[in-house]
Amino acid sequence: MRNSFQKDALCEFCNITSCHAVTSLAEMTGLTINIEVPTVEVVSIENTGKLIAVGKIVAGKRNNSSGTSTRN
């Protein structure tokens, strides 16, 4: 991250997109969903494992070496 403006812009982007996702989920389920404001922290790839809570379910998508998608 080059400066605080870029970090703030990324945080605002995450805030807006997560709010849109939660609003859509709430409309689909008819439930009230509360979320916390997302934060942005820049870390090296080696340190990302330390930030993921043990036992927390994490979903993602990756491409394997043949270029096909797999889901976790």
N, CA, C and O of each residue as an XYZ file, in Angstrom:
288
protein
N       0.861     -1.154      0.000
C       0.000      0.000      0.000
C       0.912      1.222      0.000
O       1.781      1.348      0.863
N       0.726      2.087     -0.927
C       1.659      3.204     -1.068
C       1.415      4.341     -0.084
O       2.363      4.990      0.359
N       0.150      4.589      0.263
C      -0.107      5.683      1.196
C      -1.440      5.470      1.910
O      -2.185      4.541      1.597
N      -1.725      6.337      2.865
C      -2.944      6.175      3.656
C      -4.197      6.410      2.818
O      -5.245      5.836      3.116
N      -4.117      7.241      1.774
C      -5.279      7.463      0.912
C      -5.693      6.166      0.227
O      -6.884      5.861      0.155
N      -4.726      5.397     -0.278
C      -5.031      4.128     -0.928
C      -5.632      3.136      0.062
O      -6.574      2.415     -0.269
N      -5.092      3.100      1.264
C      -5.624      2.209      2.286
C      -7.047      2.601      2.653
O      -7.907      1.732      2.792
N      -7.312      3.901      2.814
C      -8.660      4.378      3.119
C      -9.635      4.070      1.985
O     -10.785      3.703      2.229
N      -9.170      4.222      0.745
C     -10.025      3.929     -0.412
C     -10.364      2.446     -0.463
O     -11.505      2.084     -0.750
N      -9.393      1.584     -0.190
C      -9.635      0.146     -0.177
C     -10.608     -0.224      0.943
O     -11.494     -1.057      0.748
N     -10.446      0.388      2.104
C     -11.345      0.133      3.234
C     -12.771      0.567      2.888
O     -13.726     -0.147      3.194
N     -12.916      1.711      2.265
C     -14.250      2.181      1.877
C     -14.873      1.262      0.829
O     -16.070      0.979      0.883
N     -14.068      0.797     -0.122
C     -14.557     -0.151     -1.122
C     -15.061     -1.431     -0.448
O     -16.130     -1.938     -0.785
N     -14.283     -1.944      0.504
C     -14.698     -3.150      1.236
C     -15.969     -2.903      2.028
O     -16.841     -3.770      2.087
N     -16.086     -1.745      2.632
C     -17.274     -1.394      3.402
C     -18.512     -1.372      2.505
O     -19.541     -1.950      2.853
N     -18.417     -0.719      1.376
C     -19.558     -0.610      0.459
C     -19.953     -1.976     -0.083
O     -21.136     -2.316     -0.091
N     -18.975     -2.771     -0.539
C     -19.309     -4.065     -1.124
C     -19.848     -5.044     -0.087
O     -20.761     -5.814     -0.384
N     -19.299     -5.025      1.126
C     -19.824     -5.933      2.150
C     -21.230     -5.530      2.565
O     -22.055     -6.398      2.849
N     -21.522     -4.239      2.607
C     -22.884     -3.787      2.935
C     -23.877     -4.209      1.858
O     -25.001     -4.600      2.174
N     -23.481     -4.136      0.602
C     -24.353     -4.597     -0.481
C     -24.627     -6.091     -0.354
O     -25.760     -6.539     -0.534
N     -23.592     -6.855     -0.046
C     -23.752     -8.303      0.098
C     -24.668     -8.637      1.270
O     -25.530     -9.507      1.151
N     -24.491     -7.962      2.387
C     -25.316     -8.227      3.569
C     -26.758     -7.816      3.319
O     -27.680     -8.514      3.741
N     -26.966     -6.703      2.644
C     -28.329     -6.275      2.314
C     -29.015     -7.310      1.437
O     -30.176     -7.647      1.671
N     -28.319     -7.815      0.437
C     -28.896     -8.845     -0.435
C     -29.215    -10.116      0.345
O     -30.276    -10.711      0.157
N     -28.303    -10.532      1.217
C     -28.521    -11.724      2.027
C     -29.722    -11.536      2.957
O     -30.526    -12.453      3.127
N     -29.840    -10.365      3.551
C     -30.968    -10.083      4.439
C     -32.291    -10.109      3.676
O     -33.296    -10.613      4.177
N     -32.281     -9.570      2.477
C     -33.503     -9.590      1.663
C     -33.883    -11.013      1.262
O     -35.065    -11.354      1.250
N     -32.900    -11.845      0.937
C     -33.180    -13.230      0.541
C     -33.679    -14.073      1.703
O     -34.545    -14.930      1.523
N     -33.140    -13.836      2.893
C     -33.488    -14.679      4.034
C     -34.592    -14.099      4.910
O     -35.208    -14.823      5.692
N     -34.845    -12.800      4.785
C     -35.834    -12.150      5.637
C     -35.324    -11.928      7.054
O     -36.110    -11.647      7.958
N     -34.017    -12.050      7.255
C     -33.416    -11.886      8.579
C     -32.719    -10.535      8.690
O     -32.329     -9.940      7.686
N     -32.570    -10.063      9.915
C     -31.755     -8.885     10.175
C     -30.330     -9.356     10.419
O     -30.088    -10.224     11.257
N     -29.393     -8.781      9.684
C     -27.998     -9.197      9.790
C     -27.165     -7.984     10.176
O     -27.227     -6.946      9.519
N     -26.401     -8.118     11.227
C     -25.514     -7.048     11.679
C     -24.079     -7.428     11.372
O     -23.667     -8.568     11.591
N     -23.322     -6.473     10.866
C     -21.909     -6.719     10.573
C     -21.075     -5.613     11.203
O     -21.581     -4.542     11.540
N     -19.797     -5.893     11.353
C     -18.851     -4.883     11.814
C     -18.227     -4.208     10.603
O     -18.138     -4.796      9.525
N     -17.801     -2.975     10.794
C     -17.135     -2.263      9.713
C     -15.818     -2.966      9.416
O     -15.018     -3.184     10.326
N     -15.578     -3.326      8.148
C     -14.340     -4.028      7.820
C     -13.125     -3.125      7.993
O     -13.214     -1.903      7.871
N     -12.002     -3.748      8.278
C     -10.740     -3.020      8.377
C      -9.765     -3.572      7.352
O      -9.928     -4.690      6.864
N      -8.769     -2.796      7.035
C      -7.745     -3.217      6.080
C      -6.412     -3.217      6.800
O      -6.030     -2.236      7.439
N      -5.717     -4.324      6.686
C      -4.375     -4.421      7.254
C      -3.475     -5.038      6.192
O      -3.780     -6.105      5.659
N      -2.391     -4.383      5.889
C      -1.457     -4.874      4.877
C      -0.393     -5.704      5.578
O       0.324     -5.209      6.447
N      -0.299     -6.980      5.187
C       0.678     -7.897      5.776
C       1.330     -8.707      4.670
O       0.815     -8.791      3.555
N       2.459     -9.294      4.991
C       3.121    -10.160      4.018
C       2.338    -11.464      3.907
O       1.620    -11.847      4.830
N       2.479    -12.127      2.798
C       1.768    -13.390      2.569
C       2.172    -14.427      3.615
O       1.364    -15.281      3.981
N       3.389    -14.363      4.089
C       3.854    -15.321      5.094
C       3.112    -15.166      6.417
O       2.985    -16.137      7.163
N       2.621    -13.970      6.723
C       1.965    -13.710      7.996
C       0.447    -13.815      7.954
O      -0.208    -13.598      8.974
N      -0.121    -14.136      6.817
C      -1.579    -14.195      6.734
C      -2.161    -15.317      7.584
O      -3.251    -15.165      8.135
N      -1.468    -16.424      7.702
C      -1.963    -17.537      8.510
C      -2.153    -17.165      9.965
O      -3.028    -17.720     10.630
N      -1.362    -16.246     10.473
C      -1.474    -15.814     11.860
C      -2.751    -15.011     12.099
O      -3.221    -14.917     13.233
N      -3.310    -14.435     11.045
C      -4.481    -13.576     11.188
C      -5.806    -14.320     11.049
O      -6.855    -13.785     11.407
N      -5.768    -15.532     10.540
C      -6.989    -16.309     10.354
C      -7.258    -17.084     11.632
O      -6.406    -17.835     12.106
N      -8.453    -16.895     12.187
C      -8.803    -17.552     13.449
C      -8.866    -19.059     13.264
O      -9.367    -19.544     12.250
N      -8.365    -19.792     14.233
C      -8.421    -21.246     14.208
C      -9.874    -21.671     14.353
O     -10.582    -21.184     15.235
N     -10.320    -22.575     13.492
C     -11.696    -23.057     13.552
C     -12.685    -22.183     12.804
O     -13.873    -22.501     12.752
N     -12.217    -21.090     12.225
C     -13.097    -20.202     11.472
C     -13.290    -20.778     10.079
O     -12.324    -21.186      9.435
N     -14.511    -20.814      9.618
C     -14.797    -21.320      8.281
C     -14.474    -20.226      7.272
O     -14.975    -19.105      7.367
N     -13.640    -20.567      6.318
C     -13.238    -19.623      5.291
C     -13.551    -20.240      3.938
O     -13.168    -21.379      3.673
N     -14.240    -19.501      3.082
C     -14.572    -19.993      1.745
C     -13.744    -19.227      0.726
O     -13.435    -18.052      0.921
N     -13.397    -19.884     -0.335
C     -12.615    -19.217     -1.358
C     -12.655    -19.978     -2.660
O     -13.223    -21.067     -2.744
N     -12.058    -19.407     -3.654
C     -11.986    -20.023     -4.968
C     -10.554    -19.891     -5.451
O      -9.943    -18.831     -5.309
N     -10.024    -20.944     -6.011
C      -8.673    -20.882     -6.539
C      -8.611    -21.631     -7.854
O      -9.468    -22.467     -8.142
N      -7.614    -21.337     -8.639
C      -7.386    -22.052     -9.887
C      -6.225    -23.000     -9.672
O      -5.190    -22.619     -9.126
N      -6.407    -24.256    -10.114
C      -5.288    -25.189     -9.999
C      -4.372    -25.023    -11.205
O      -4.634    -24.190    -12.072
N      -3.325    -25.792    -11.265
C      -2.317    -25.604    -12.302
C      -2.849    -25.832    -13.716
O      -2.267    -25.336    -14.681
N      -3.968    -26.590    -13.851
C      -4.520    -26.815    -15.189
C      -5.457    -25.683    -15.612
O      -5.965    -25.680    -16.733
N      -5.687    -24.717    -14.708
C      -6.517    -23.578    -15.055
C      -7.985    -23.754    -14.720
O      -8.777    -22.831    -14.913
N      -8.368    -24.944    -14.212
C      -9.773    -25.140    -13.847
C     -10.002    -24.662    -12.421
O      -9.089    -24.678    -11.596
N     -11.223    -24.241    -12.141
C     -11.559    -23.699    -10.825
C     -11.895    -24.814     -9.842
O     -12.500    -25.824    -10.201
N     -11.494    -24.609     -8.618
C     -11.882    -25.490     -7.527
C     -12.448    -24.628     -6.421
O     -12.095    -23.454     -6.299
N     -13.338    -25.211     -5.599
C     -13.914    -24.459     -4.491
C     -13.490    -25.101     -3.189
O     -13.400    -26.324     -3.084
N     -13.229    -24.254     -2.184
C     -12.881    -24.720     -0.845
C     -14.036    -24.443      0.069
O     -13.971    -24.754      1.258
